[in-house]
Amino acid sequence: MTPRRLAVLRYRRVGPLGEDDWLTSSTIEETRFDEHLKTLRRLRWTPISGETFVAGLADPRDFPERAVLVTIDGGYSSFVEHALPILDRYRAPAVVFVATDRMDATVSFEPELDVPAPTLGWEELSRLPATAVEVGSMGTAFRRFSALGTADIEREVADSRAEIARRLGRSPALFAYPGGDVGSDPDATARVLRLAGYRAAFLASGGPVAFPPPDPWRIPRLSVTPGGDLEAALESS
């Protein structure tokens, strides 16, 4: 049997560069994002939904040989206008990770990389097609877990999941660690996530992995930057 591979791509903002964006290394312009989706098609990586990913964890027999999961952190407003039409063009689903206390605000989740930008409101999120966009959690306030005790981590993961379910009518199965920080005790963090009802959790960096992954609570993501070579990163795995 041919070994199955999974590439989880991590984007932040997709859209035009602002006058201050020379400071950032994470905003991807639309033309570049389109090129990435085109590259995935040419290299025969199959875009999958979060639902397909979770189903594959339980039964990988029908999982694609080369699967790619597109994830976008932050829930920035630019997603709807600049990323979603391109995803639709290539029939590529996406998972958008949000911090529930930082919706409908102007924020920067990584100030060392990004200038502040507006995030989506709950009403806008609710109008996104569930078949094309799955909403996952980055906690409530995007606090790094190494600075938190177990009780605070429990609140971050459980409260954010409950809020997404209340607002959107569906509970998220996927979690992205704020800043890729799994906390001082990764195994304890995994137990908290599992008990809260999540099925998998993602890091902020890494590359493609074998599927099913050895640890569904620490799945690497390929962090996509404007100057990076996506094809080389995928083909070197």
C-alpha positions in Angstrom: 0.0 0.0 0.0 1.3 3.5 -0.9 2.0 5.5 2.3 -0.5 8.3 2.8 0.8 11.8 3.4 -0.9 14.8 5.0 0.2 18.4 4.6 -1.6 21.0 6.9 -0.9 24.5 5.5 -1.0 27.4 8.0 -2.0 30.8 6.6 -2.8 33.9 8.5 -4.0 36.8 6.4 -4.8 36.7 2.7 -5.3 39.9 0.9 -3.7 43.1 -0.4 -0.7 44.5 1.4 -1.3 47.7 3.4 1.1 50.6 3.8 2.5 49.0 7.0 2.7 45.5 5.7 6.4 45.8 4.8 6.9 44.9 8.4 5.1 41.6 8.2 6.2 38.2 7.0 2.7 36.5 7.0 0.3 38.4 4.8 -0.2 36.5 1.5 -1.5 38.4 -1.5 -4.3 37.0 -3.5 -2.2 36.2 -6.6 0.2 34.3 -4.4 -2.6 32.4 -2.7 -4.0 31.5 -6.1 -0.6 30.2 -7.2 -0.4 28.0 -4.1 -3.8 26.4 -4.8 -2.7 25.9 -8.4 0.5 24.2 -7.2 -1.4 21.8 -5.0 -3.5 20.8 -8.0 -0.5 20.4 -10.2 1.3 18.2 -7.7 -1.9 16.2 -7.1 -2.4 17.0 -3.4 -6.1 16.5 -2.7 -7.7 19.3 -0.6 -9.8 17.9 2.2 -12.2 19.3 4.7 -11.8 19.2 8.5 -14.6 16.7 8.5 -12.8 14.4 6.1 -9.7 14.8 8.2 -11.4 13.7 11.4 -13.1 10.8 9.7 -9.7 9.7 8.4 -8.4 9.6 11.9 -11.0 6.9 12.8 -10.7 5.0 9.5 -7.9 6.0 7.1 -8.8 3.4 4.4 -10.5 5.9 2.1 -8.1 8.8 2.9 -6.3 10.3 -0.1 -2.7 9.3 -0.7 -1.7 13.0 -0.7 -4.1 15.1 1.3 -3.8 18.8 2.1 -5.8 20.6 4.8 -5.8 24.4 4.4 -6.0 26.2 7.7 -6.2 30.0 8.3 -5.5 31.4 11.7 -7.2 34.4 13.2 -10.5 34.8 11.4 -9.5 38.0 9.8 -12.2 39.9 7.8 -10.1 39.7 4.7 -10.8 36.0 4.4 -14.3 36.5 3.0 -13.3 38.8 0.2 -9.8 37.7 -0.7 -9.4 34.0 0.3 -12.8 32.4 0.0 -13.4 33.1 -3.7 -10.0 31.5 -4.5 -10.8 28.5 -2.4 -14.1 28.1 -4.1 -12.4 28.3 -7.5 -10.3 25.3 -6.7 -13.0 23.5 -4.6 -10.7 23.6 -1.6 -12.3 23.5 1.8 -10.6 25.4 4.7 -10.5 25.4 8.5 -10.6 28.9 10.0 -9.3 29.0 13.6 -10.7 31.8 15.8 -10.1 33.2 19.3 -13.7 33.7 20.5 -13.0 36.8 22.7 -11.3 38.6 19.8 -14.0 38.5 17.2 -15.3 41.7 15.6 -12.2 43.6 16.7 -9.0 45.0 15.3 -6.2 42.8 16.6 -2.8 41.3 15.8 -2.2 37.8 17.1 1.5 37.9 16.4 2.6 41.6 16.9 6.2 40.7 15.9 4.9 39.7 12.5 1.6 41.4 11.8 0.0 44.8 12.0 -3.4 44.9 13.6 -6.4 44.1 11.3 -10.1 43.6 11.7 -11.6 40.1 12.5 -14.9 38.7 11.4 -18.0 39.1 13.5 -20.1 36.2 14.5 -22.9 37.1 12.0 -20.3 37.0 9.2 -19.0 33.7 10.4 -22.4 32.2 10.5 -23.0 33.1 6.9 -20.0 31.1 5.7 -21.0 27.9 4.0 -20.4 25.0 6.4 -19.5 22.7 3.6 -16.6 24.9 2.5 -15.5 26.5 5.8 -15.1 24.8 9.1 -14.5 26.9 12.2 -12.0 25.7 14.8 -10.8 27.2 18.0 -7.6 29.0 19.1 -9.0 29.5 22.6 -10.8 32.5 24.0 -8.1 35.1 24.2 -5.2 33.5 22.3 -3.1 33.1 25.5 0.0 31.0 25.2 -0.4 27.8 27.2 3.0 27.8 28.9 2.0 30.8 30.9 -1.3 29.2 32.1 -2.2 26.7 34.7 -4.3 23.6 34.0 -7.5 25.3 35.1 -6.9 28.3 32.8 -6.2 25.9 29.9 -9.4 24.1 30.6 -11.3 27.3 30.4 -9.6 28.4 27.2 -10.4 25.2 25.4 -13.9 24.5 26.8 -15.3 28.0 26.9 -14.2 28.7 23.3 -15.7 25.4 22.1 -19.0 26.2 23.9 -19.1 29.8 22.4 -18.5 28.6 18.9 -21.3 26.0 19.3 -23.6 28.6 20.7 -22.9 31.1 18.0 -22.7 28.8 15.0 -24.8 25.8 16.0 -21.9 23.3 15.6 -19.1 22.3 18.0 -15.6 22.5 16.7 -13.6 19.3 16.5 -10.2 21.0 15.8 -8.0 23.2 17.9 -4.9 25.2 17.0 -2.5 26.0 19.8 -2.0 29.8 20.3 1.5 30.5 18.9 2.0 26.7 18.6 2.4 26.6 22.4 1.3 23.2 23.8 2.0 24.2 27.4 4.4 23.0 30.0 2.9 19.5 30.1 1.8 18.5 26.5 0.3 15.3 27.6 -1.9 17.0 30.2 -3.0 19.6 27.5 -3.9 16.7 25.2 -6.1 15.2 27.9 -7.8 18.5 28.5 -8.6 18.9 24.8 -9.8 15.3 24.5 -12.1 15.6 27.5 -13.5 18.9 26.1 -14.6 17.1 22.9 -11.9 18.0 20.4 -10.5 15.3 18.1 -7.2 16.8 17.1 -4.9 19.8 17.7 -2.3 21.6 15.5 1.1 23.1 16.0 2.2 26.3 14.3 5.1 24.9 12.3 6.5 21.8 10.8 5.8 20.0 7.5 4.0 17.1 5.8 3.6 14.0 7.9 2.5 10.4 7.4 -1.2 9.7 7.8 -2.6 8.9 10.3 -0.3 11.1 12.4 1.4 9.4 15.4 0.1 12.0 17.7 -3.3 13.7 16.8 -2.8 16.3 19.5 0.5 17.6 18.1 0.1 17.7 14.4 2.7 19.9 12.5 1.6 22.6 10.1 3.6 24.0 7.3 3.6 27.8 8.0 3.2 29.5 4.7 5.1 32.8 4.2 5.1 35.1 1.1 8.7 34.3 0.2 8.5 30.6 0.9 8.7 27.9 -1.7 5.6 25.8 -1.2 6.4 23.2 -3.9 9.9 22.6 -2.4 8.4 22.2 1.1 5.9 19.7 -0.1 8.2 17.7 -2.4 11.0 17.5 0.1 8.9 15.6 2.6 
